[in-house]
């Protein structure tokens, strides 16, 4: 069941019914490095005395938004 833990910690828990193996490879290509980043951040947070699970942190970050803006130079 490690793959279920891997995917659920990232909020990606869903069955993988891909008909092409490159789609499965693509999902794993994203999920495995993301899980390592998640563990690395968790390790640093634990070291700092912050012992919170992913759902709690996700809840806190729900209020955050990413805003982008494109500014054109003079002449296009």
C-alpha positions as CSV (number, residue, x, y, z in Angstrom):
1,X,0.0,0.0,0.0
2,X,2.9,2.5,-0.2
3,X,1.6,3.9,-3.5
4,X,-1.8,4.7,-1.8
5,X,0.1,6.6,0.9
6,X,2.2,8.4,-1.7
7,X,-0.8,9.5,-3.7
8,X,-3.1,10.3,-0.8
9,X,-0.5,12.5,0.9
10,X,-0.4,14.6,-2.3
11,X,-4.1,14.7,-2.6
12,X,-4.1,12.7,-5.8
13,X,-5.9,9.6,-4.5
14,X,-7.7,8.1,-7.5
15,X,-7.4,4.8,-9.4
16,X,-4.9,4.7,-12.3
17,X,-6.8,3.1,-15.1
18,X,-4.6,4.3,-18.0
19,X,-4.6,2.3,-21.2
20,X,-1.2,3.6,-22.2
21,X,1.9,3.0,-20.1
22,X,3.4,6.4,-20.9
23,X,0.4,8.0,-19.0
24,X,1.2,6.0,-16.0
25,X,4.9,6.9,-16.3
26,X,3.8,10.6,-16.6
27,X,1.8,10.4,-13.4
28,X,4.6,8.7,-11.5
29,X,7.1,11.2,-12.9
30,X,5.1,14.0,-11.2
31,X,4.1,12.1,-8.0
32,X,7.4,10.7,-6.9
33,X,9.4,14.0,-6.9
34,X,6.4,15.8,-5.4
35,X,6.4,13.2,-2.6
36,X,10.1,13.7,-1.9
37,X,9.6,17.5,-1.8
38,X,6.7,16.9,0.6
39,X,8.9,14.8,2.9
40,X,11.8,17.2,2.7
41,X,9.5,20.1,3.8
42,X,7.9,17.9,6.5
43,X,11.4,17.0,7.9
44,X,12.3,20.7,8.1
45,X,9.0,21.6,9.7
46,X,9.4,18.8,12.3
47,X,13.0,20.0,13.0
48,X,11.5,23.4,13.7
49,X,8.9,22.0,16.1
50,X,5.9,22.2,13.7
51,X,4.2,18.8,13.7
52,X,1.3,19.3,11.3
53,X,-0.2,16.9,8.7
54,X,-0.8,17.8,5.1
55,X,-4.6,18.4,5.4
56,X,-4.0,21.0,8.1
57,X,-1.4,22.8,6.0
58,X,-3.6,22.7,3.0
59,X,-6.4,24.2,5.0
60,X,-4.2,27.1,6.1
61,X,-3.1,27.7,2.5
62,X,-6.7,27.8,1.1
63,X,-6.7,31.5,1.6
64,X,-3.6,32.1,-0.5
65,X,-3.9,33.0,-4.1
66,X,-1.4,33.4,-6.9
67,X,-1.8,36.5,-9.0
68,X,0.1,37.2,-12.2
69,X,0.3,40.2,-14.3
70,X,1.7,40.8,-17.8
71,X,3.0,44.2,-18.6
72,X,3.7,45.1,-22.1
73,X,6.6,47.2,-23.1
74,X,6.2,50.4,-25.1
75,X,5.6,49.4,-28.8
76,X,4.2,46.0,-28.0
